[in-house]
Amino acid sequence: MSKRLPVVVGVSGASGAALADRVIERLIALEHPIELIATSSARIVWRQEQGYPWAEAVARWQASGLITEHNPNNQAATIASGSYPVYGMLIVPCSMGTVAALAAGFANNLLLRVADVTQKEGRRLVVVPRETPLSSVHLENMLRLSQRGVRLVPPMPNFYARPTTVAEVVDFVAARALVGLGLSPELDRNQQWAGLELE
């Protein structure tokens, strides 16, 4: 495998653990190195939604030899510095608290610090925000991020493909996030809009 710059995957405490799981699985399938950060809240949500501990998931992913996990409180980690080369960063799922911190430039844990570094270094940052309904504060914060070049990929179903399972929707969002990061040139064939013939 040729050497590739790693992707940082940050997992916040928002609902949507399955989204993070599928993004990581897709990155492993692409044989892409991953620098992984999960907040303490993310680990709690993970157990609630996935039905097993975060550590069990990490052990499964680490079998690929592509995962480096970081303590979310260690702001002295390699990835906390812009001098450490990474391709970009995904935050999936991303809570509105994390969105607000990103918008304000607040970085009191490793996930937020790396996102701050990603922006200052001009690297790609993709955020998968999870909340509904959205308040004007949420929208204003996301607008700030968008104006800085952050790609926002909300987890919205591809109804045109007529998904019949949650897994199909989750996979579509994961694929969209990786396309947004520039790691996949396009969606899978069955996820693309095929167009309609006008009568």
TIRO-2110 file (N, C-alpha, C; in Angstrom, 1 decimal):
// TIRO-2110
0.8, -1.2, 0.0, N, 1, A
0.0, 0.0, 0.0, CA, 1, A
0.9, 1.2, 0.0, C, 1, A
0.7, 2.2, -0.9, N, 2, A
1.4, 3.4, -1.0, CA, 2, A
1.1, 4.2, 0.3, C, 2, A
2.0, 5.0, 0.7, N, 3, A
1.8, 5.8, 1.9, CA, 3, A
0.8, 6.9, 1.6, C, 3, A
-0.2, 7.0, 2.5, N, 4, A
-1.2, 8.0, 2.4, CA, 4, A
-1.3, 8.9, 3.6, C, 4, A
-1.6, 10.1, 3.5, N, 5, A
-1.8, 10.9, 4.7, CA, 5, A
-3.1, 10.5, 5.4, C, 5, A
-3.1, 10.4, 6.7, N, 6, A
-4.2, 9.9, 7.4, CA, 6, A
-5.4, 10.9, 7.4, C, 6, A
-6.6, 10.4, 7.6, N, 7, A
-7.7, 11.2, 7.8, CA, 7, A
-8.1, 11.2, 9.3, C, 7, A
-8.4, 12.4, 9.9, N, 8, A
-8.8, 12.4, 11.3, CA, 8, A
-10.3, 12.2, 11.3, C, 8, A
-10.8, 11.3, 12.1, N, 9, A
-12.2, 11.1, 12.3, CA, 9, A
-12.5, 11.5, 13.7, C, 9, A
-13.3, 12.5, 13.9, N, 10, A
-13.8, 12.9, 15.2, CA, 10, A
-15.2, 12.5, 15.4, C, 10, A
-15.5, 11.9, 16.6, N, 11, A
-16.9, 11.5, 16.9, CA, 11, A
-17.3, 12.2, 18.1, C, 11, A
-18.4, 13.0, 18.0, N, 12, A
-18.9, 13.8, 19.1, CA, 12, A
-20.0, 13.1, 19.7, C, 12, A
-20.7, 13.7, 20.7, N, 13, A
-21.7, 13.1, 21.5, CA, 13, A
-23.1, 13.2, 20.9, C, 13, A
-23.2, 13.6, 19.6, N, 14, A
-24.6, 13.6, 19.0, CA, 14, A
-25.1, 12.2, 18.7, C, 14, A
-26.4, 12.1, 18.5, N, 15, A
-26.9, 10.9, 18.1, CA, 15, A
-26.5, 10.6, 16.6, C, 15, A
-26.3, 9.3, 16.3, N, 16, A
-25.8, 9.0, 15.0, CA, 16, A
-24.6, 8.2, 15.0, C, 16, A
-24.4, 7.3, 16.0, N, 17, A
-23.2, 6.5, 16.0, CA, 17, A
-23.0, 5.6, 14.8, C, 17, A
-24.1, 5.2, 14.2, N, 18, A
-24.0, 4.3, 13.0, CA, 18, A
-23.3, 5.0, 11.9, C, 18, A
-23.5, 6.3, 11.8, N, 19, A
-22.8, 7.1, 10.8, CA, 19, A
-21.3, 7.1, 10.9, C, 19, A
-20.8, 7.2, 12.1, N, 20, A
-19.4, 7.1, 12.4, CA, 20, A
-18.9, 5.7, 12.0, C, 20, A
-19.6, 4.7, 12.4, N, 21, A
-19.2, 3.3, 12.2, CA, 21, A
-19.1, 3.1, 10.7, C, 21, A
-20.0, 3.6, 9.9, N, 22, A
-20.0, 3.3, 8.5, CA, 22, A
-18.9, 4.1, 7.8, C, 22, A
-18.7, 5.3, 8.2, N, 23, A
-17.6, 6.1, 7.6, CA, 23, A
-16.3, 5.4, 7.9, C, 23, A
-16.0, 4.9, 9.1, N, 24, A
-14.8, 4.3, 9.4, CA, 24, A
-14.7, 3.0, 8.6, C, 24, A
-15.7, 2.2, 8.5, N, 25, A
-15.7, 1.0, 7.7, CA, 25, A
-15.3, 1.3, 6.2, C, 25, A
-15.9, 2.4, 5.7, N, 26, A
-15.6, 2.7, 4.3, CA, 26, A
-14.1, 3.2, 4.1, C, 26, A
-13.6, 3.9, 5.1, N, 27, A
-12.2, 4.3, 5.0, CA, 27, A
-11.3, 3.1, 5.1, C, 27, A
-11.6, 2.2, 6.0, N, 28, A
-10.8, 0.9, 6.1, CA, 28, A
-10.9, 0.2, 4.8, C, 28, A
-12.0, 0.1, 4.1, N, 29, A
-12.2, -0.6, 2.8, CA, 29, A
-11.3, 0.1, 1.8, C, 29, A
-11.1, 1.4, 1.9, N, 30, A
-10.2, 2.2, 1.0, CA, 30, A
-8.8, 2.1, 1.4, C, 30, A
-8.5, 1.3, 2.5, N, 31, A
-7.1, 1.2, 3.0, CA, 31, A
-6.5, 2.5, 3.4, C, 31, A
-7.4, 3.4, 4.0, N, 32, A
-6.9, 4.7, 4.3, CA, 32, A
-6.6, 4.8, 5.8, C, 32, A
-5.4, 5.3, 6.2, N, 33, A
-5.1, 5.4, 7.7, CA, 33, A
-6.0, 6.4, 8.3, C, 33, A
-6.4, 6.1, 9.6, N, 34, A
-7.3, 6.9, 10.4, CA, 34, A
-6.7, 7.3, 11.7, C, 34, A
-6.8, 8.6, 12.0, N, 35, A
-6.5, 9.1, 13.4, CA, 35, A
-7.8, 9.3, 14.0, C, 35, A
-8.1, 8.6, 15.1, N, 36, A
-9.5, 8.6, 15.6, CA, 36, A
-9.6, 9.3, 17.0, C, 36, A
-10.6, 10.1, 17.1, N, 37, A
-10.9, 10.8, 18.4, CA, 37, A
-12.4, 10.7, 18.7, C, 37, A
-12.7, 10.2, 19.9, N, 38, A
-14.1, 10.2, 20.3, CA, 38, A
-14.2, 10.8, 21.7, C, 38, A
-15.1, 11.7, 21.8, N, 39, A
-15.3, 12.4, 23.1, CA, 39, A
-16.0, 11.4, 24.1, C, 39, A
-15.9, 11.8, 25.4, N, 40, A
-16.5, 10.9, 26.4, CA, 40, A
-18.0, 10.8, 26.2, C, 40, A
-18.7, 11.9, 25.7, N, 41, A
-20.1, 11.8, 25.4, CA, 41, A
-20.4, 10.9, 24.2, C, 41, A
-19.5, 10.9, 23.3, N, 42, A
-19.6, 10.0, 22.1, CA, 42, A
-19.6, 8.5, 22.5, C, 42, A
-18.8, 8.2, 23.5, N, 43, A
-18.7, 6.8, 23.9, CA, 43, A
-19.9, 6.4, 24.6, C, 43, A
-20.6, 7.3, 25.4, N, 44, A
-21.8, 7.0, 26.0, CA, 44, A
-22.9, 6.7, 25.0, C, 44, A
-23.0, 7.6, 24.0, N, 45, A
-24.0, 7.5, 23.0, CA, 45, A
-23.8, 6.2, 22.2, C, 45, A
-22.5, 5.9, 21.9, N, 46, A
-22.2, 4.7, 21.2, CA, 46, A
-22.8, 3.4, 21.8, C, 46, A
-22.5, 3.3, 23.1, N, 47, A
-23.1, 2.1, 23.8, CA, 47, A
-24.6, 2.1, 23.7, C, 47, A
-25.2, 3.2, 23.9, N, 48, A
-26.7, 3.3, 23.9, CA, 48, A
-27.3, 2.9, 22.5, C, 48, A
-26.7, 3.5, 21.4, N, 49, A
-27.2, 3.3, 20.1, CA, 49, A
-26.7, 2.0, 19.4, C, 49, A
-25.5, 1.6, 19.6, N, 50, A
-24.9, 0.4, 19.0, CA, 50, A
-25.1, -0.9, 19.8, C, 50, A
-25.3, -0.7, 21.1, N, 51, A
-25.5, -1.9, 21.9, CA, 51, A
-24.3, -2.6, 22.4, C, 51, A
-23.1, -2.0, 22.2, N, 52, A
-21.8, -2.6, 22.7, CA, 52, A
-20.9, -1.4, 22.9, C, 52, A
-19.8, -1.7, 23.7, N, 53, A
-18.9, -0.6, 24.1, CA, 53, A
-18.1, 0.0, 22.9, C, 53, A
-17.7, 1.2, 23.1, N, 54, A
-16.8, 1.9, 22.1, CA, 54, A
-15.5, 1.1, 21.9, C, 54, A
-14.9, 0.7, 23.0, N, 55, A
-13.6, -0.1, 23.0, CA, 55, A
-13.7, -1.3, 22.1, C, 55, A
-14.9, -1.9, 22.1, N, 56, A
-15.1, -3.1, 21.3, CA, 56, A
-15.0, -2.8, 19.8, C, 56, A
-15.6, -1.7, 19.5, N, 57, A
-15.6, -1.2, 18.1, CA, 57, A
-14.2, -0.9, 17.7, C, 57, A
-13.4, -0.2, 18.5, N, 58, A
-12.1, 0.2, 18.2, CA, 58, A
-11.2, -1.0, 18.0, C, 58, A
-11.4, -2.0, 18.9, N, 59, A
-10.6, -3.3, 18.7, CA, 59, A
-10.9, -3.9, 17.4, C, 59, A
-12.1, -3.9, 16.9, N, 60, A
-12.5, -4.5, 15.6, CA, 60, A
-11.8, -3.7, 14.5, C, 60, A
-11.8, -2.4, 14.6, N, 61, A
-11.2, -1.6, 13.5, CA, 61, A
-9.7, -1.7, 13.5, C, 61, A
-9.1, -1.8, 14.7, N, 62, A
-7.7, -1.8, 14.8, CA, 62, A
-7.1, -3.1, 14.2, C, 62, A
-7.9, -4.1, 14.0, N, 63, A
-7.4, -5.3, 13.3, CA, 63, A
-7.0, -5.0, 11.9, C, 63, A
-7.4, -3.9, 11.3, N, 64, A
-7.0, -3.5, 10.0, CA, 64, A
-5.6, -2.9, 9.9, C, 64, A
-5.1, -2.5, 11.1, N, 65, A
-3.7, -1.9, 11.1, CA, 65, A
-3.7, -0.5, 10.7, C, 65, A
-4.9, 0.1, 10.5, N, 66, A
-5.0, 1.5, 10.0, CA, 66, A
-5.5, 2.5, 11.0, C, 66, A
-5.8, 2.1, 12.2, N, 67, A
-6.4, 3.0, 13.2, CA, 67, A
-5.4, 3.4, 14.3, C, 67, A
-5.3, 4.7, 14.5, N, 68, A
-4.6, 5.2, 15.7, CA, 68, A
-5.6, 6.0, 16.5, C, 68, A
-5.9, 5.5, 17.7, N, 69, A
-6.8, 6.2, 18.6, CA, 69, A
-6.1, 7.2, 19.5, C, 69, A
-6.8, 8.3, 19.8, N, 70, A
-6.2, 9.3, 20.6, CA, 70, A
-7.2, 9.6, 21.8, C, 70, A
-6.6, 9.9, 22.9, N, 71, A
-7.4, 10.4, 24.1, CA, 71, A
-7.9, 11.8, 23.8, C, 71, A
-9.2, 12.0, 23.9, N, 72, A
-9.8, 13.3, 23.6, CA, 72, A
-9.3, 14.4, 24.5, C, 72, A
-8.7, 14.1, 25.6, N, 73, A
-8.2, 15.1, 26.5, CA, 73, A
-6.7, 15.4, 26.3, C, 73, A
-6.1, 14.7, 25.4, N, 74, A
-4.6, 14.9, 25.2, CA, 74, A
-4.3, 15.9, 24.1, C, 74, A
-4.2, 17.2, 24.5, N, 75, A
-4.0, 18.2, 23.5, CA, 75, A
-2.5, 18.3, 23.1, C, 75, A
-1.7, 17.3, 23.6, N, 76, A
-0.3, 17.2, 23.2, CA, 76, A
-0.1, 16.1, 22.2, C, 76, A
-1.2, 15.5, 21.7, N, 77, A
-1.1, 14.5, 20.7, CA, 77, A
-0.5, 15.0, 19.4, C, 77, A
0.0, 14.1, 18.6, N, 78, A
0.7, 14.5, 17.3, CA, 78, A
-0.3, 15.4, 16.5, C, 78, A
-1.5, 14.9, 16.4, N, 79, A
-2.5, 15.6, 15.5, CA, 79, A
-2.9, 17.0, 16.0, C, 79, A
-2.5, 17.4, 17.2, N, 80, A
-2.9, 18.7, 17.7, CA, 80, A
-2.0, 19.8, 17.1, C, 80, A
-1.0, 19.4, 16.3, N, 81, A
-0.1, 20.4, 15.7, CA, 81, A
-0.3, 20.4, 14.2, C, 81, A
-0.3, 21.6, 13.6, N, 82, A
-0.4, 21.7, 12.2, CA, 82, A
0.8, 21.2, 11.5, C, 82, A
1.9, 20.9, 12.2, N, 83, A
3.1, 20.4, 11.6, CA, 83, A
3.0, 18.9, 11.3, C, 83, A
2.0, 18.3, 11.9, N, 84, A
1.7, 16.8, 11.7, CA, 84, A
0.9, 16.7, 10.4, C, 84, A
1.4, 16.0, 9.4, N, 85, A
0.6, 15.9, 8.1, CA, 85, A
-0.6, 15.0, 8.2, C, 85, A
-1.7, 15.6, 7.9, N, 86, A
-3.0, 14.8, 7.7, CA, 86, A
-3.7, 15.3, 6.4, C, 86, A
-4.5, 14.4, 5.9, N, 87, A
-5.2, 14.8, 4.7, CA, 87, A
-6.4, 15.8, 5.0, C, 87, A
-7.1, 15.5, 6.0, N, 88, A
-8.2, 16.4, 6.4, CA, 88, A
-8.9, 15.7, 7.5, C, 88, A
-10.1, 16.2, 7.8, N, 89, A
-10.9, 15.8, 9.0, CA, 89, A
-12.4, 15.7, 8.8, C, 89, A
-13.0, 14.6, 9.3, N, 90, A
-14.4, 14.4, 9.3, CA, 90, A
-14.9, 14.4, 10.8, C, 90, A
-16.0, 15.1, 11.1, N, 91, A
-16.6, 15.1, 12.4, CA, 91, A
-18.0, 14.5, 12.2, C, 91, A
-18.2, 13.2, 12.6, N, 92, A
-19.4, 12.5, 12.3, CA, 92, A
-19.7, 11.5, 13.5, C, 92, A
-20.9, 11.7, 14.1, N, 93, A
-21.8, 12.8, 13.9, CA, 93, A
-21.3, 14.0, 14.7, C, 93, A
-21.8, 15.2, 14.4, N, 94, A
-21.3, 16.5, 15.0, CA, 94, A
-22.5, 17.1, 15.7, C, 94, A
-22.3, 17.2, 17.1, N, 95, A
-23.4, 17.9, 17.9, CA, 95, A
-23.4, 19.4, 17.6, C, 95, A
-24.5, 20.0, 18.0, N, 96, A
-24.6, 21.4, 17.9, CA, 96, A
-23.7, 22.1, 18.9, C, 96, A
-23.4, 21.5, 20.0, N, 97, A
-22.4, 22.1, 20.9, CA, 97, A
-21.0, 22.1, 20.2, C, 97, A
-20.7, 21.1, 19.5, N, 98, A
-19.4, 21.1, 18.7, CA, 98, A
-19.4, 22.1, 17.6, C, 98, A
-20.5, 22.2, 16.9, N, 99, A
-20.7, 23.2, 15.8, CA, 99, A
-20.5, 24.6, 16.4, C, 99, A
-21.1, 24.9, 17.6, N, 100, A
-21.0, 26.2, 18.2, CA, 100, A
-19.5, 26.5, 18.6, C, 100, A
-18.8, 25.5, 19.1, N, 101, A
-17.4, 25.6, 19.5, CA, 101, A
-16.6, 25.9, 18.3, C, 101, A
-16.8, 25.2, 17.2, N, 102, A
-16.1, 25.4, 15.9, CA, 102, A
-16.3, 26.8, 15.4, C, 102, A
-17.5, 27.2, 15.4, N, 103, A
-17.9, 28.5, 14.9, CA, 103, A
-17.2, 29.6, 15.7, C, 103, A
-17.0, 29.4, 17.0, N, 104, A
-16.4, 30.4, 17.9, CA, 104, A
-14.9, 30.3, 18.0, C, 104, A
-14.3, 29.2, 17.4, N, 105, A
-12.9, 29.0, 17.6, CA, 105, A
-12.5, 28.5, 18.9, C, 105, A
-13.4, 27.8, 19.6, N, 106, A
-13.2, 27.4, 21.0, CA, 106, A
-12.7, 25.9, 20.9, C, 106, A
-11.5, 25.7, 21.6, N, 107, A
-10.9, 24.4, 21.4, CA, 107, A
-10.4, 23.8, 22.8, C, 107, A
-11.3, 23.3, 23.6, N, 108, A
-10.9, 22.8, 24.9, CA, 108, A
-10.8, 21.3, 25.0, C, 108, A
-10.8, 20.6, 23.8, N, 109, A
-10.4, 19.2, 23.8, CA, 109, A
-9.7, 18.9, 22.5, C, 109, A
-9.3, 17.7, 22.4, N, 110, A
-8.4, 17.3, 21.2, CA, 110, A
-9.3, 17.4, 19.9, C, 110, A
-10.5, 16.9, 19.9, N, 111, A
-11.3, 17.0, 18.7, CA, 111, A
-11.5, 18.4, 18.2, C, 111, A
-11.8, 19.3, 19.1, N, 112, A
-11.9, 20.7, 18.7, CA, 112, A
-10.6, 21.4, 18.3, C, 112, A
-9.5, 21.0, 19.0, N, 113, A
-8.2, 21.5, 18.7, CA, 113, A
-7.8, 21.1, 17.2, C, 113, A
-8.0, 19.8, 16.9, N, 114, A
-7.7, 19.3, 15.6, CA, 114, A
-8.5, 20.0, 14.5, C, 114, A
-9.8, 20.2, 14.8, N, 115, A
-10.7, 20.9, 13.9, CA, 115, A
-10.2, 22.3, 13.7, C, 115, A
-9.7, 23.0, 14.7, N, 116, A
-9.2, 24.3, 14.6, CA, 116, A
-7.9, 24.3, 13.8, C, 116, A
-7.1, 23.4, 14.0, N, 117, A
-5.8, 23.2, 13.2, CA, 117, A
-6.1, 23.0, 11.8, C, 117, A
-7.1, 22.1, 11.5, N, 118, A
-7.5, 21.8, 10.1, CA, 118, A
-7.9, 23.0, 9.4, C, 118, A
-8.7, 23.9, 10.1, N, 119, A
-9.1, 25.1, 9.4, CA, 119, A
-7.9, 26.1, 9.2, C, 119, A
-7.1, 26.3, 10.2, N, 120, A
-6.0, 27.2, 10.0, CA, 120, A
-5.0, 26.8, 9.0, C, 120, A
-4.9, 25.5, 8.8, N, 121, A
-3.9, 24.9, 7.8, CA, 121, A
-4.5, 24.9, 6.4, C, 121, A
-5.8, 25.2, 6.3, N, 122, A
-6.4, 25.2, 5.0, CA, 122, A
-6.7, 23.8, 4.5, C, 122, A
-6.9, 22.8, 5.4, N, 123, A
-7.2, 21.4, 5.1, CA, 123, A
-8.7, 21.2, 5.0, C, 123, A
-9.1, 20.2, 4.4, N, 124, A
-10.5, 19.9, 4.3, CA, 124, A
-11.1, 19.5, 5.6, C, 124, A
-12.3, 20.1, 5.9, N, 125, A
-13.0, 19.7, 7.1, CA, 125, A
-14.5, 19.5, 6.7, C, 125, A
-15.0, 18.3, 7.0, N, 126, A
-16.3, 17.9, 6.7, CA, 126, A
-17.0, 17.6, 8.0, C, 126, A
-18.2, 18.2, 8.2, N, 127, A
-19.0, 18.1, 9.4, CA, 127, A
-20.4, 17.5, 9.0, C, 127, A
-20.7, 16.5, 9.8, N, 128, A
-22.0, 15.8, 9.6, CA, 128, A
-22.9, 16.2, 10.8, C, 128, A
-23.6, 17.3, 10.7, N, 129, A
-24.4, 17.9, 11.9, CA, 129, A
-25.6, 17.1, 12.2, C, 129, A
-25.9, 16.9, 13.4, N, 130, A
-27.1, 16.1, 13.9, CA, 130, A
-27.9, 16.9, 14.8, C, 130, A
-29.1, 17.4, 14.4, N, 131, A
-30.1, 18.0, 15.2, CA, 131, A
-31.3, 18.3, 14.4, C, 131, A
-32.4, 18.3, 15.1, N, 132, A
-33.7, 18.6, 14.4, CA, 132, A
-34.8, 18.9, 15.5, C, 132, A
-35.5, 20.0, 15.3, N, 133, A
-35.4, 21.0, 14.3, CA, 133, A
-34.2, 21.9, 14.6, C, 133, A
-33.8, 22.7, 13.7, N, 134, A
-32.7, 23.6, 13.8, CA, 134, A
-33.1, 25.0, 14.2, C, 134, A
-32.5, 25.5, 15.3, N, 135, A
-32.8, 26.9, 15.7, CA, 135, A
-32.0, 27.9, 14.9, C, 135, A
-32.3, 29.2, 15.0, N, 136, A
-31.6, 30.2, 14.3, CA, 136, A
-30.1, 30.2, 14.7, C, 136, A
-29.8, 29.9, 16.0, N, 137, A
-28.5, 29.9, 16.5, CA, 137, A
-27.7, 28.7, 15.8, C, 137, A
-28.3, 27.6, 15.6, N, 138, A
-27.7, 26.5, 14.9, CA, 138, A
-27.3, 26.9, 13.5, C, 138, A
-28.3, 27.5, 12.8, N, 139, A
-28.2, 27.9, 11.4, CA, 139, A
-27.1, 28.9, 11.3, C, 139, A
-27.0, 29.9, 12.2, N, 140, A
-26.0, 30.9, 12.1, CA, 140, A
-24.6, 30.4, 12.3, C, 140, A
-24.5, 29.4, 13.3, N, 141, A
-23.2, 28.8, 13.5, CA, 141, A
-22.7, 28.0, 12.3, C, 141, A
-23.7, 27.3, 11.7, N, 142, A
-23.3, 26.5, 10.5, CA, 142, A
-23.0, 27.4, 9.3, C, 142, A
-23.7, 28.5, 9.2, N, 143, A
-23.3, 29.5, 8.1, CA, 143, A
-21.9, 30.0, 8.3, C, 143, A
-21.5, 30.3, 9.5, N, 144, A
-20.1, 30.7, 9.8, CA, 144, A
-19.1, 29.7, 9.3, C, 144, A
-19.4, 28.4, 9.6, N, 145, A
-18.5, 27.3, 9.2, CA, 145, A
-18.5, 27.2, 7.6, C, 145, A
-19.7, 27.3, 7.0, N, 146, A
-19.7, 27.2, 5.6, CA, 146, A
-18.9, 28.4, 4.9, C, 146, A
-19.0, 29.5, 5.5, N, 147, A
-18.3, 30.7, 4.9, CA, 147, A
-16.8, 30.5, 5.0, C, 147, A
-16.4, 29.7, 5.9, N, 148, A
-14.9, 29.4, 6.1, CA, 148, A
-14.5, 28.3, 5.2, C, 148, A
-15.4, 27.7, 4.5, N, 149, A
-15.0, 26.6, 3.6, CA, 149, A
-15.3, 25.2, 4.2, C, 149, A
-15.9, 25.1, 5.3, N, 150, A
-16.2, 23.8, 5.9, CA, 150, A
-17.4, 23.2, 5.1, C, 150, A
-17.2, 21.9, 4.8, N, 151, A
-18.3, 21.3, 4.1, CA, 151, A
-19.3, 20.6, 5.1, C, 151, A
-20.6, 21.0, 4.9, N, 152, A
-21.6, 20.5, 5.8, CA, 152, A
-22.4, 19.4, 5.1, C, 152, A
-22.4, 18.2, 5.7, N, 153, A
-23.2, 17.1, 5.0, CA, 153, A
-24.2, 16.6, 6.0, C, 153, A
-25.4, 17.2, 6.1, N, 154, A
-26.4, 16.7, 7.0, CA, 154, A
-26.9, 15.3, 6.6, C, 154, A
-27.2, 14.5, 7.5, N, 155, A
-27.6, 13.1, 7.2, CA, 155, A
-29.0, 13.0, 6.7, C, 155, A
-29.2, 13.4, 5.4, N, 156, A
-30.5, 13.4, 4.7, CA, 156, A
-30.6, 12.2, 3.8, C, 156, A
-31.7, 11.5, 3.8, N, 157, A
-31.9, 10.3, 3.0, CA, 157, A
-31.9, 10.6, 1.5, C, 157, A
-31.5, 9.7, 0.7, N, 158, A
-31.6, 9.8, -0.8, CA, 158, A
-32.9, 9.2, -1.2, C, 158, A
-34.0, 9.8, -1.0, N, 159, A
-35.3, 9.2, -1.3, CA, 159, A
-35.4, 8.8, -2.7, C, 159, A
-34.7, 9.5, -3.6, N, 160, A
-34.9, 9.1, -5.1, CA, 160, A
-34.4, 7.7, -5.3, C, 160, A
-33.5, 7.1, -4.5, N, 161, A
-33.1, 5.7, -4.7, CA, 161, A
-34.0, 4.7, -4.0, C, 161, A
-35.1, 5.2, -3.3, N, 162, A
-36.0, 4.4, -2.6, CA, 162, A
-35.4, 3.5, -1.6, C, 162, A
-34.6, 4.0, -0.7, N, 163, A
-34.0, 3.2, 0.4, CA, 163, A
-35.1, 2.5, 1.2, C, 163, A
-34.8, 1.2, 1.6, N, 164, A
-35.8, 0.5, 2.3, CA, 164, A
-35.3, 0.1, 3.7, C, 164, A
-34.1, 0.4, 4.0, N, 165, A
-33.5, 0.2, 5.4, CA, 165, A
-32.7, 1.4, 5.9, C, 165, A
-32.6, 1.4, 7.2, N, 166, A
-31.7, 2.5, 7.8, CA, 166, A
-30.3, 2.4, 7.3, C, 166, A
-29.8, 1.1, 7.2, N, 167, A
-28.5, 0.9, 6.7, CA, 167, A
-28.2, 1.5, 5.4, C, 167, A
-29.1, 1.5, 4.5, N, 168, A
-28.9, 2.1, 3.2, CA, 168, A
-28.8, 3.6, 3.3, C, 168, A
-29.6, 4.2, 4.1, N, 169, A
-29.5, 5.7, 4.3, CA, 169, A
-28.2, 6.0, 5.0, C, 169, A
-27.8, 5.2, 6.0, N, 170, A
-26.5, 5.5, 6.7, CA, 170, A
-25.3, 5.4, 5.7, C, 170, A
-25.4, 4.4, 4.8, N, 171, A
-24.3, 4.2, 3.9, CA, 171, A
-24.2, 5.3, 2.9, C, 171, A
-25.4, 5.8, 2.5, N, 172, A
-25.4, 7.0, 1.6, CA, 172, A
-24.8, 8.2, 2.2, C, 172, A
-25.1, 8.5, 3.4, N, 173, A
-24.6, 9.6, 4.1, CA, 173, A
-23.1, 9.5, 4.3, C, 173, A
-22.6, 8.3, 4.6, N, 174, A
-21.2, 8.0, 4.8, CA, 174, A
-20.5, 8.3, 3.4, C, 174, A
-21.1, 7.8, 2.4, N, 175, A
-20.5, 8.0, 1.1, CA, 175, A
-20.4, 9.5, 0.7, C, 175, A
-21.5, 10.2, 1.0, N, 176, A
-21.5, 11.6, 0.7, CA, 176, A
-20.4, 12.4, 1.5, C, 176, A
-20.2, 12.0, 2.7, N, 177, A
-19.2, 12.6, 3.6, CA, 177, A
-17.8, 12.4, 3.0, C, 177, A
-17.5, 11.2, 2.5, N, 178, A
-16.2, 10.9, 1.9, CA, 178, A
-16.0, 11.6, 0.6, C, 178, A
-17.1, 11.8, -0.2, N, 179, A
-17.0, 12.5, -1.4, CA, 179, A
-16.8, 14.0, -1.1, C, 179, A
-17.4, 14.5, 0.0, N, 180, A
-17.2, 15.9, 0.4, CA, 180, A
-15.8, 16.1, 0.9, C, 180, A
-15.1, 15.1, 1.4, N, 181, A
-13.7, 15.2, 1.8, CA, 181, A
-12.8, 15.1, 0.7, C, 181, A
-13.3, 14.6, -0.4, N, 182, A
-12.4, 14.4, -1.6, CA, 182, A
-11.7, 13.1, -1.7, C, 182, A
-12.2, 12.1, -0.9, N, 183, A
-11.5, 10.8, -0.9, CA, 183, A
-12.2, 9.8, -1.8, C, 183, A
-13.4, 10.0, -2.2, N, 184, A
-14.1, 9.2, -3.2, CA, 184, A
-14.5, 10.2, -4.3, C, 184, A
-14.2, 9.8, -5.5, N, 185, A
-14.5, 10.7, -6.7, CA, 185, A
-16.0, 10.9, -6.9, C, 185, A
-16.8, 9.8, -6.5, N, 186, A
-18.2, 9.9, -6.8, CA, 186, A
-18.9, 8.9, -5.9, C, 186, A
-20.2, 9.0, -5.8, N, 187, A
-21.0, 8.1, -5.1, CA, 187, A
-21.0, 6.7, -5.8, C, 187, A
-21.4, 5.7, -5.0, N, 188, A
-21.6, 4.4, -5.7, CA, 188, A
-22.7, 4.5, -6.7, C, 188, A
-22.6, 3.7, -7.8, N, 189, A
-23.5, 3.8, -8.9, CA, 189, A
-25.0, 3.7, -8.4, C, 189, A
-25.3, 2.9, -7.5, N, 190, A
-26.7, 2.7, -7.1, CA, 190, A
-27.2, 3.9, -6.2, C, 190, A
-26.2, 4.8, -5.8, N, 191, A
-26.6, 6.0, -5.0, CA, 191, A
-26.7, 7.2, -5.8, C, 191, A
-26.3, 7.2, -7.1, N, 192, A
-26.4, 8.4, -7.9, CA, 192, A
-27.8, 8.6, -8.5, C, 192, A
-28.1, 9.8, -8.7, N, 193, A
-29.3, 10.2, -9.4, CA, 193, A
-29.2, 9.8, -10.8, C, 193, A
-30.2, 9.0, -11.3, N, 194, A
-30.1, 8.5, -12.7, CA, 194, A
-30.9, 9.3, -13.7, C, 194, A
-31.6, 10.3, -13.2, N, 195, A
-32.3, 11.2, -14.1, CA, 195, A
-33.7, 10.6, -14.4, C, 195, A
-34.5, 11.4, -15.0, N, 196, A
-35.9, 11.0, -15.4, CA, 196, A
-36.1, 11.4, -16.9, C, 196, A
-36.9, 10.5, -17.6, N, 197, A
-37.3, 10.9, -18.9, CA, 197, A
-38.6, 11.7, -18.9, C, 197, A
-38.5, 12.9, -19.4, N, 198, A
-39.8, 13.7, -19.5, CA, 198, A
-40.7, 13.1, -20.5, C, 198, A
-42.0, 13.1, -20.2, N, 199, A
-43.0, 12.6, -21.1, CA, 199, A
-43.3, 13.7, -22.2, C, 199, A
END
